[in-house]
Amino acid sequence: MPSNLPRFTLRTNQEYIDKIAYIAEKECRTTTKEIEYLIIREIEEYEAEHGKIKLHGKDCKMK
């Protein structure tokens, strides 16, 4: 079943991709889920240090 979630293209070097895939396999996750986990963890750490990020409206874009 296709997902309605927004897509995000990530371009990085092959070594990082291979290392993320390795970690994902060890953690029983797909590479995509491992990247999502890392993003969530980074956001949580940032918000713990700087406070909750407040977004204004669903079409909020960083400038």
Biopython code that builds the backbone (N, CA, C, O; Angstrom):
import numpy as np
from Bio.PDB.StructureBuilder import StructureBuilder

atoms = [
    (1, "MET", "N", (0.847, -1.185, 0.000)),
    (1, "MET", "CA", (0.000, 0.000, 0.000)),
    (1, "MET", "C", (0.890, 1.245, 0.000)),
    (1, "MET", "O", (1.765, 1.376, 0.856)),
    (2, "PRO", "N", (0.681, 2.142, -0.931)),
    (2, "PRO", "CA", (1.512, 3.350, -1.009)),
    (2, "PRO", "C", (1.304, 4.254, 0.203)),
    (2, "PRO", "O", (0.212, 4.327, 0.766)),
    (3, "SER", "N", (2.361, 4.929, 0.582)),
    (3, "SER", "CA", (2.312, 5.832, 1.730)),
    (3, "SER", "C", (1.937, 7.238, 1.284)),
    (3, "SER", "O", (2.311, 7.675, 0.196)),
    (4, "ASN", "N", (1.201, 7.936, 2.125)),
    (4, "ASN", "CA", (0.868, 9.337, 1.877)),
    (4, "ASN", "C", (1.832, 10.277, 2.583)),
    (4, "ASN", "O", (1.644, 11.494, 2.554)),
    (5, "LEU", "N", (2.862, 9.728, 3.217)),
    (5, "LEU", "CA", (3.837, 10.561, 3.917)),
    (5, "LEU", "C", (4.672, 11.345, 2.914)),
    (5, "LEU", "O", (4.907, 10.875, 1.800)),
    (6, "PRO", "N", (5.128, 12.547, 3.302)),
    (6, "PRO", "CA", (5.981, 13.317, 2.389)),
    (6, "PRO", "C", (7.286, 12.578, 2.115)),
    (6, "PRO", "O", (7.780, 11.833, 2.961)),
    (7, "ARG", "N", (7.830, 12.790, 0.933)),
    (7, "ARG", "CA", (9.105, 12.176, 0.560)),
    (7, "ARG", "C", (10.230, 13.160, 0.801)),
    (7, "ARG", "O", (10.046, 14.374, 0.708)),
    (8, "PHE", "N", (11.401, 12.620, 1.112)),
    (8, "PHE", "CA", (12.593, 13.428, 1.350)),
    (8, "PHE", "C", (13.766, 12.703, 0.708)),
    (8, "PHE", "O", (14.061, 11.560, 1.056)),
    (9, "THR", "N", (14.433, 13.363, -0.223)),
    (9, "THR", "CA", (15.588, 12.760, -0.882)),
    (9, "THR", "C", (16.848, 13.171, -0.144)),
    (9, "THR", "O", (17.054, 14.350, 0.148)),
    (10, "LEU", "N", (17.680, 12.202, 0.153)),
    (10, "LEU", "CA", (18.930, 12.449, 0.866)),
    (10, "LEU", "C", (20.081, 12.021, -0.023)),
    (10, "LEU", "O", (20.111, 10.893, -0.517)),
    (11, "ARG", "N", (21.020, 12.915, -0.223)),
    (11, "ARG", "CA", (22.219, 12.584, -0.991)),
    (11, "ARG", "C", (23.407, 12.650, -0.046)),
    (11, "ARG", "O", (23.648, 13.671, 0.598)),
    (12, "THR", "N", (24.139, 11.557, 0.030)),
    (12, "THR", "CA", (25.313, 11.501, 0.889)),
    (12, "THR", "C", (26.290, 10.484, 0.316)),
    (12, "THR", "O", (25.982, 9.801, -0.660)),
    (13, "ASN", "N", (27.444, 10.388, 0.911)),
    (13, "ASN", "CA", (28.435, 9.468, 0.343)),
    (13, "ASN", "C", (28.102, 8.011, 0.683)),
    (13, "ASN", "O", (27.377, 7.725, 1.636)),
    (14, "GLN", "N", (28.643, 7.120, -0.109)),
    (14, "GLN", "CA", (28.335, 5.693, 0.008)),
    (14, "GLN", "C", (28.752, 5.118, 1.355)),
    (14, "GLN", "O", (28.084, 4.229, 1.885)),
    (15, "GLU", "N", (29.843, 5.615, 1.908)),
    (15, "GLU", "CA", (30.302, 5.102, 3.203)),
    (15, "GLU", "C", (29.252, 5.325, 4.287)),
    (15, "GLU", "O", (28.992, 4.426, 5.087)),
    (16, "TYR", "N", (28.641, 6.520, 4.324)),
    (16, "TYR", "CA", (27.596, 6.790, 5.316)),
    (16, "TYR", "C", (26.394, 5.880, 5.092)),
    (16, "TYR", "O", (25.829, 5.352, 6.050)),
    (17, "ILE", "N", (26.005, 5.694, 3.852)),
    (17, "ILE", "CA", (24.868, 4.828, 3.544)),
    (17, "ILE", "C", (25.150, 3.401, 4.018)),
    (17, "ILE", "O", (24.297, 2.760, 4.633)),
    (18, "ASP", "N", (26.346, 2.918, 3.725)),
    (18, "ASP", "CA", (26.712, 1.560, 4.135)),
    (18, "ASP", "C", (26.729, 1.418, 5.657)),
    (18, "ASP", "O", (26.295, 0.397, 6.190)),
    (19, "LYS", "N", (27.224, 2.427, 6.348)),
    (19, "LYS", "CA", (27.274, 2.366, 7.812)),
    (19, "LYS", "C", (25.877, 2.420, 8.416)),
    (19, "LYS", "O", (25.592, 1.711, 9.381)),
    (20, "ILE", "N", (25.007, 3.251, 7.860)),
    (20, "ILE", "CA", (23.626, 3.309, 8.348)),
    (20, "ILE", "C", (22.928, 1.979, 8.087)),
    (20, "ILE", "O", (22.191, 1.490, 8.944)),
    (21, "ALA", "N", (23.150, 1.394, 6.924)),
    (21, "ALA", "CA", (22.557, 0.089, 6.605)),
    (21, "ALA", "C", (23.058, -0.982, 7.571)),
    (21, "ALA", "O", (22.288, -1.846, 7.988)),
    (22, "TYR", "N", (24.325, -0.934, 7.924)),
    (22, "TYR", "CA", (24.904, -1.887, 8.878)),
    (22, "TYR", "C", (24.224, -1.750, 10.244)),
    (22, "TYR", "O", (23.801, -2.740, 10.840)),
    (23, "ILE", "N", (24.128, -0.510, 10.726)),
    (23, "ILE", "CA", (23.485, -0.270, 12.025)),
    (23, "ILE", "C", (22.029, -0.708, 11.977)),
    (23, "ILE", "O", (21.543, -1.350, 12.908)),
    (24, "ALA", "N", (21.329, -0.365, 10.899)),
    (24, "ALA", "CA", (19.921, -0.733, 10.756)),
    (24, "ALA", "C", (19.739, -2.244, 10.860)),
    (24, "ALA", "O", (18.833, -2.719, 11.544)),
    (25, "GLU", "N", (20.593, -2.989, 10.187)),
    (25, "GLU", "CA", (20.491, -4.447, 10.239)),
    (25, "GLU", "C", (20.713, -4.959, 11.661)),
    (25, "GLU", "O", (19.995, -5.851, 12.114)),
    (26, "LYS", "N", (21.688, -4.413, 12.361)),
    (26, "LYS", "CA", (21.966, -4.823, 13.744)),
    (26, "LYS", "C", (20.797, -4.493, 14.673)),
    (26, "LYS", "O", (20.562, -5.197, 15.655)),
    (27, "GLU", "N", (20.066, -3.420, 14.360)),
    (27, "GLU", "CA", (18.943, -2.981, 15.189)),
    (27, "GLU", "C", (17.597, -3.515, 14.686)),
    (27, "GLU", "O", (16.543, -3.126, 15.189)),
    (28, "CYS", "N", (17.639, -4.410, 13.688)),
    (28, "CYS", "CA", (16.423, -5.009, 13.109)),
    (28, "CYS", "C", (15.470, -3.955, 12.543)),
    (28, "CYS", "O", (14.254, -4.039, 12.717)),
    (29, "ARG", "N", (16.044, -2.969, 11.866)),
    (29, "ARG", "CA", (15.253, -1.936, 11.203)),
    (29, "ARG", "C", (15.659, -1.884, 9.735)),
    (29, "ARG", "O", (16.731, -2.358, 9.359)),
    (30, "THR", "N", (14.795, -1.307, 8.916)),
    (30, "THR", "CA", (15.184, -1.016, 7.543)),
    (30, "THR", "C", (16.091, 0.213, 7.565)),
    (30, "THR", "O", (16.138, 0.941, 8.557)),
    (31, "THR", "N", (16.799, 0.433, 6.481)),
    (31, "THR", "CA", (17.648, 1.621, 6.396)),
    (31, "THR", "C", (16.800, 2.883, 6.527)),
    (31, "THR", "O", (17.200, 3.832, 7.202)),
    (32, "THR", "N", (15.645, 2.901, 5.891)),
    (32, "THR", "CA", (14.753, 4.062, 5.976)),
    (32, "THR", "C", (14.312, 4.312, 7.415)),
    (32, "THR", "O", (14.322, 5.453, 7.878)),
    (33, "LYS", "N", (13.929, 3.261, 8.117)),
    (33, "LYS", "CA", (13.502, 3.419, 9.514)),
    (33, "LYS", "C", (14.662, 3.839, 10.408)),
    (33, "LYS", "O", (14.460, 4.571, 11.377)),
    (34, "GLU", "N", (15.869, 3.388, 10.098)),
    (34, "GLU", "CA", (17.041, 3.811, 10.870)),
    (34, "GLU", "C", (17.291, 5.303, 10.678)),
    (34, "GLU", "O", (17.584, 6.012, 11.640)),
    (35, "ILE", "N", (17.177, 5.779, 9.449)),
    (35, "ILE", "CA", (17.347, 7.214, 9.182)),
    (35, "ILE", "C", (16.263, 8.006, 9.907)),
    (35, "ILE", "O", (16.549, 9.047, 10.499)),
    (36, "GLU", "N", (15.023, 7.525, 9.867)),
    (36, "GLU", "CA", (13.932, 8.188, 10.582)),
    (36, "GLU", "C", (14.224, 8.221, 12.088)),
    (36, "GLU", "O", (14.005, 9.241, 12.741)),
    (37, "TYR", "N", (14.712, 7.118, 12.629)),
    (37, "TYR", "CA", (15.069, 7.049, 14.049)),
    (37, "TYR", "C", (16.140, 8.090, 14.388)),
    (37, "TYR", "O", (16.036, 8.784, 15.399)),
    (38, "LEU", "N", (17.165, 8.196, 13.544)),
    (38, "LEU", "CA", (18.240, 9.165, 13.783)),
    (38, "LEU", "C", (17.722, 10.601, 13.730)),
    (38, "LEU", "O", (18.139, 11.443, 14.526)),
    (39, "ILE", "N", (16.820, 10.881, 12.798)),
    (39, "ILE", "CA", (16.230, 12.216, 12.697)),
    (39, "ILE", "C", (15.431, 12.531, 13.959)),
    (39, "ILE", "O", (15.581, 13.607, 14.537)),
    (40, "ILE", "N", (14.586, 11.600, 14.384)),
    (40, "ILE", "CA", (13.770, 11.804, 15.587)),
    (40, "ILE", "C", (14.658, 12.020, 16.803)),
    (40, "ILE", "O", (14.408, 12.918, 17.607)),
    (41, "ARG", "N", (15.690, 11.203, 16.940)),
    (41, "ARG", "CA", (16.610, 11.338, 18.074)),
    (41, "ARG", "C", (17.290, 12.708, 18.076)),
    (41, "ARG", "O", (17.420, 13.330, 19.130)),
    (42, "GLU", "N", (17.718, 13.176, 16.926)),
    (42, "GLU", "CA", (18.371, 14.483, 16.835)),
    (42, "GLU", "C", (17.405, 15.615, 17.189)),
    (42, "GLU", "O", (17.784, 16.553, 17.889)),
    (43, "ILE", "N", (16.170, 15.533, 16.713)),
    (43, "ILE", "CA", (15.165, 16.547, 17.042)),
    (43, "ILE", "C", (14.897, 16.551, 18.546)),
    (43, "ILE", "O", (14.826, 17.618, 19.157)),
    (44, "GLU", "N", (14.750, 15.379, 19.143)),
    (44, "GLU", "CA", (14.509, 15.293, 20.589)),
    (44, "GLU", "C", (15.671, 15.881, 21.381)),
    (44, "GLU", "O", (15.452, 16.598, 22.357)),
    (45, "GLU", "N", (16.897, 15.587, 20.976)),
    (45, "GLU", "CA", (18.074, 16.147, 21.661)),
    (45, "GLU", "C", (18.123, 17.666, 21.512)),
    (45, "GLU", "O", (18.415, 18.375, 22.476)),
    (46, "TYR", "N", (17.841, 18.162, 20.323)),
    (46, "TYR", "CA", (17.848, 19.603, 20.078)),
    (46, "TYR", "C", (16.793, 20.289, 20.942)),
    (46, "TYR", "O", (17.070, 21.302, 21.584)),
    (47, "GLU", "N", (15.580, 19.729, 20.956)),
    (47, "GLU", "CA", (14.502, 20.330, 21.731)),
    (47, "GLU", "C", (14.767, 20.249, 23.233)),
    (47, "GLU", "O", (14.368, 21.147, 23.973)),
    (48, "ALA", "N", (15.422, 19.208, 23.689)),
    (48, "ALA", "CA", (15.765, 19.098, 25.108)),
    (48, "ALA", "C", (16.718, 20.220, 25.516)),
    (48, "ALA", "O", (16.648, 20.725, 26.637)),
    (49, "GLU", "N", (17.597, 20.603, 24.613)),
    (49, "GLU", "CA", (18.568, 21.655, 24.914)),
    (49, "GLU", "C", (18.025, 23.057, 24.655)),
    (49, "GLU", "O", (18.337, 23.987, 25.398)),
    (50, "HIS", "N", (17.215, 23.217, 23.606)),
    (50, "HIS", "CA", (16.798, 24.551, 23.162)),
    (50, "HIS", "C", (15.313, 24.841, 23.332)),
    (50, "HIS", "O", (14.879, 25.963, 23.076)),
    (51, "GLY", "N", (14.536, 23.874, 23.750)),
    (51, "GLY", "CA", (13.096, 24.053, 23.869)),
    (51, "GLY", "C", (12.379, 23.542, 22.630)),
    (51, "GLY", "O", (12.969, 23.365, 21.564)),
    (52, "LYS", "N", (11.085, 23.313, 22.809)),
    (52, "LYS", "CA", (10.267, 22.758, 21.732)),
    (52, "LYS", "C", (10.269, 23.679, 20.526)),
    (52, "LYS", "O", (10.161, 24.897, 20.664)),
    (53, "ILE", "N", (10.391, 23.098, 19.355)),
    (53, "ILE", "CA", (10.342, 23.858, 18.108)),
    (53, "ILE", "C", (8.883, 24.138, 17.800)),
    (53, "ILE", "O", (8.068, 23.218, 17.739)),
    (54, "LYS", "N", (8.555, 25.400, 17.608)),
    (54, "LYS", "CA", (7.184, 25.791, 17.296)),
    (54, "LYS", "C", (7.100, 26.107, 15.810)),
    (54, "LYS", "O", (7.780, 27.005, 15.314)),
    (55, "LEU", "N", (6.260, 25.359, 15.109)),
    (55, "LEU", "CA", (6.031, 25.593, 13.688)),
    (55, "LEU", "C", (4.712, 26.331, 13.542)),
    (55, "LEU", "O", (3.749, 26.049, 14.254)),
    (56, "HIS", "N", (4.675, 27.264, 12.628)),
    (56, "HIS", "CA", (3.481, 28.096, 12.446)),
    (56, "HIS", "C", (2.792, 27.719, 11.143)),
    (56, "HIS", "O", (3.179, 28.192, 10.074)),
    (57, "GLY", "N", (1.789, 26.883, 11.226)),
    (57, "GLY", "CA", (1.033, 26.467, 10.052)),
    (57, "GLY", "C", (1.672, 25.288, 9.350)),
    (57, "GLY", "O", (2.879, 25.066, 9.445)),
    (58, "LYS", "N", (0.845, 24.536, 8.645)),
    (58, "LYS", "CA", (1.350, 23.327, 7.997)),
    (58, "LYS", "C", (2.242, 23.624, 6.804)),
    (58, "LYS", "O", (3.004, 22.754, 6.383)),
    (59, "ASP", "N", (2.170, 24.835, 6.243)),
    (59, "ASP", "CA", (2.999, 25.188, 5.094)),
    (59, "ASP", "C", (4.236, 25.968, 5.501)),
    (59, "ASP", "O", (4.841, 26.647, 4.672)),
    (60, "CYS", "N", (4.620, 25.878, 6.775)),
    (60, "CYS", "CA", (5.796, 26.588, 7.279)),
    (60, "CYS", "C", (7.044, 26.109, 6.553)),
    (60, "CYS", "O", (7.295, 24.907, 6.470)),
    (61, "LYS", "N", (7.817, 27.035, 6.035)),
    (61, "LYS", "CA", (9.070, 26.706, 5.354)),
    (61, "LYS", "C", (10.177, 27.542, 5.972)),
    (61, "LYS", "O", (9.976, 28.716, 6.284)),
    (62, "MET", "N", (11.340, 26.940, 6.147)),
    (62, "MET", "CA", (12.495, 27.674, 6.662)),
    (62, "MET", "C", (13.028, 28.576, 5.561)),
    (62, "MET", "O", (13.017, 28.213, 4.385)),
    (63, "LYS", "N", (13.493, 29.748, 5.951)),
    (63, "LYS", "CA", (14.059, 30.681, 4.964)),
    (63, "LYS", "C", (15.511, 30.883, 5.224)),
    (63, "LYS", "O", (16.170, 31.633, 4.503)),
]
sb = StructureBuilder()
sb.init_structure("model")
sb.init_model(0)
sb.init_chain("A")
sb.init_seg("    ")
for serial, (resi, resn, name, xyz) in enumerate(atoms, 1):
    if name == "N":
        sb.init_residue(resn, " ", resi, " ")
    sb.init_atom(name, np.array(xyz, "f"), 0.0, 1.0, " ", f" {name:<3s}", serial, name[0])
structure = sb.get_structure()
